[in-house]
Amino acid sequence: MPAKKGEDEVQDFKELKVWSKAHAVTLAVYQLARQFPKEELYGLTSQIRRSAASVGANIAEGCGRRSDGELCRFLQIAYGSAAELEYHLLLARDLHILESAKFQIMERQVDEVQRMLTSLIQSVRPASKVKLEPRREPARAIGSSSQLVAPSSKLVCP
């Protein structure tokens, strides 16, 4: 549980293990992105760096807010940024910009950050108020292709 300043305020985001892990992932992403082709500088390179940095930045911003509800909201945004980073890494692998072995290492690290965020969100809000809920929408086709969109899950904070 994060250190408290007052009743609802987190003192220092740098004390959170999830922030430290997210920061380490961001540094690793910046190193990996240096190897991306120059023509991707304003495309995938920029997007992957932005999504990586957004995870730690949202954890930090949430810790600076005045209530657990606001902290929870920013932790959810951080979780979404981690999911975005996961996709960008997958895209880089599939475009053969990122080696499979490096992708697997990064994927495990991002997954760990996501699990840590989920745990922190659950510790900030009582278990009865925060849950991983599947969306109720059925799988659907995209456009005229035969690809299906599987039902997804999302974290819910009141």
C-alpha positions as CSV (number, residue, x, y, z in Angstrom):
1,M,0.0,0.0,0.0
2,P,1.4,3.4,-0.8
3,A,2.6,5.7,1.9
4,K,0.0,8.3,3.0
5,K,0.4,12.1,3.5
6,G,-3.0,12.7,4.8
7,E,-6.1,10.7,4.9
8,D,-6.4,10.1,1.1
9,E,-3.2,11.4,-0.4
10,V,-0.2,9.3,-1.5
11,Q,3.1,10.9,-0.5
12,D,5.7,9.9,-3.2
13,F,5.1,7.9,-6.4
14,K,8.8,6.9,-6.4
15,E,8.1,4.7,-3.4
16,L,5.7,2.5,-5.4
17,K,7.2,-0.7,-6.8
18,V,4.9,-0.5,-9.8
19,W,6.2,3.0,-10.7
20,S,9.8,1.7,-10.4
21,K,9.0,-1.2,-12.7
22,A,7.1,1.0,-15.2
23,H,10.1,3.4,-15.2
24,A,12.5,0.5,-15.9
25,V,10.2,-0.6,-18.8
26,T,10.2,2.9,-20.2
27,L,14.0,3.1,-20.1
28,A,14.2,-0.3,-21.9
29,V,11.7,0.8,-24.5
30,Y,13.7,3.9,-25.2
31,Q,16.8,1.7,-25.7
32,L,15.0,-0.6,-28.0
33,A,13.4,2.2,-30.0
34,R,16.9,3.5,-30.8
35,Q,17.3,0.5,-33.1
36,F,14.1,1.2,-35.0
37,P,14.4,2.4,-38.6
38,K,14.7,6.2,-39.0
39,E,11.5,6.3,-41.1
40,E,9.6,5.2,-38.0
41,L,10.9,8.1,-35.9
42,Y,7.6,10.0,-36.1
43,G,5.4,6.9,-36.3
44,L,5.9,3.7,-34.3
45,T,9.0,5.0,-32.5
46,S,7.2,8.0,-31.2
47,Q,4.1,6.0,-30.3
48,I,5.9,3.3,-28.4
49,R,7.9,5.8,-26.4
50,R,4.9,7.9,-25.6
51,S,2.8,4.9,-24.4
52,A,5.7,3.6,-22.3
53,A,6.3,7.0,-20.7
54,S,2.6,7.5,-20.1
55,V,2.4,4.5,-17.7
56,G,4.8,5.9,-15.1
57,A,3.5,9.5,-15.7
58,N,-0.1,8.5,-14.9
59,I,1.0,6.7,-11.8
60,A,2.9,9.8,-10.7
61,E,0.0,12.1,-11.5
62,G,-2.5,9.9,-9.7
63,C,-0.3,9.9,-6.6
64,G,-0.4,13.7,-6.7
65,R,-4.2,13.9,-6.6
66,R,-6.3,14.5,-3.5
67,S,-8.4,11.3,-3.3
68,D,-8.3,7.6,-3.7
69,G,-10.9,7.9,-6.4
70,E,-8.7,10.1,-8.5
71,L,-5.7,7.9,-7.8
72,C,-7.7,4.9,-9.0
73,R,-8.7,6.8,-12.2
74,F,-5.1,7.6,-13.1
75,L,-4.0,4.0,-12.3
76,Q,-6.7,2.8,-14.8
77,I,-5.3,5.2,-17.4
78,A,-1.8,3.9,-16.7
79,Y,-3.2,0.3,-17.2
80,G,-4.6,1.4,-20.6
81,S,-1.3,2.9,-21.6
82,A,0.4,-0.4,-20.7
83,A,-2.1,-2.2,-22.9
84,E,-1.3,0.3,-25.7
85,L,2.4,-0.3,-25.2
86,E,1.8,-4.0,-25.4
87,Y,0.1,-3.5,-28.8
88,H,2.9,-1.3,-30.1
89,L,5.5,-4.0,-29.1
90,L,3.4,-6.6,-30.9
91,L,3.2,-4.4,-34.0
92,A,7.0,-3.8,-34.0
93,R,7.5,-7.6,-33.7
94,D,5.1,-8.3,-36.5
95,L,6.7,-5.7,-38.8
96,H,10.1,-7.3,-38.1
97,I,11.4,-4.2,-36.4
98,L,11.7,-5.9,-33.0
99,E,13.2,-9.4,-32.6
100,S,10.9,-12.0,-31.1
101,A,13.2,-12.7,-28.2
102,K,13.3,-9.0,-27.2
103,F,9.5,-8.8,-27.7
104,Q,9.0,-11.7,-25.3
105,I,11.2,-10.1,-22.6
106,M,9.3,-6.8,-23.0
107,E,5.9,-8.5,-23.1
108,R,6.6,-10.2,-19.8
109,Q,7.7,-6.9,-18.2
110,V,4.6,-5.1,-19.4
111,D,2.4,-7.9,-18.2
112,E,4.0,-7.7,-14.8
113,V,3.3,-3.9,-14.6
114,Q,-0.3,-4.6,-15.6
115,R,-0.7,-7.2,-12.9
116,M,0.9,-4.8,-10.3
117,L,-1.4,-2.0,-11.4
118,T,-4.4,-4.3,-11.0
119,S,-3.3,-5.2,-7.5
120,L,-2.7,-1.5,-6.5
121,I,-6.1,-0.5,-7.9
122,Q,-7.7,-3.2,-5.8
123,S,-5.8,-2.1,-2.7
124,V,-6.9,1.5,-3.2
125,R,-10.5,0.6,-3.5
126,P,-12.3,-2.2,-1.6
127,A,-12.6,-5.4,-3.5
128,S,-16.4,-5.0,-3.7
129,K,-16.0,-1.8,-5.6
130,V,-13.1,-2.7,-8.0
131,K,-13.4,-5.7,-10.2
132,L,-12.2,-6.9,-13.5
133,E,-15.5,-7.2,-15.4
134,P,-15.9,-8.7,-18.9
135,R,-17.8,-6.4,-21.2
136,R,-21.2,-7.7,-22.0
137,E,-20.9,-7.2,-25.8
138,P,-20.7,-10.3,-28.0
139,A,-17.9,-10.8,-30.5
140,R,-18.5,-8.9,-33.7
141,A,-17.1,-8.7,-37.2
142,I,-15.0,-5.8,-38.3
143,G,-16.1,-4.3,-41.6
144,S,-16.3,-6.8,-44.3
145,S,-13.5,-9.0,-43.1
146,S,-14.0,-12.2,-41.2
147,Q,-11.9,-11.0,-38.2
148,L,-13.7,-11.1,-34.9
149,V,-13.3,-8.8,-32.0
150,A,-13.4,-10.9,-28.8
151,P,-15.1,-9.6,-25.7
152,S,-12.6,-7.7,-23.6
153,S,-12.2,-6.9,-19.9
154,K,-11.8,-3.6,-18.2
155,L,-11.0,-2.4,-14.7
156,V,-13.9,-0.6,-13.1
157,C,-13.5,2.0,-10.3
158,P,-16.6,3.6,-8.9
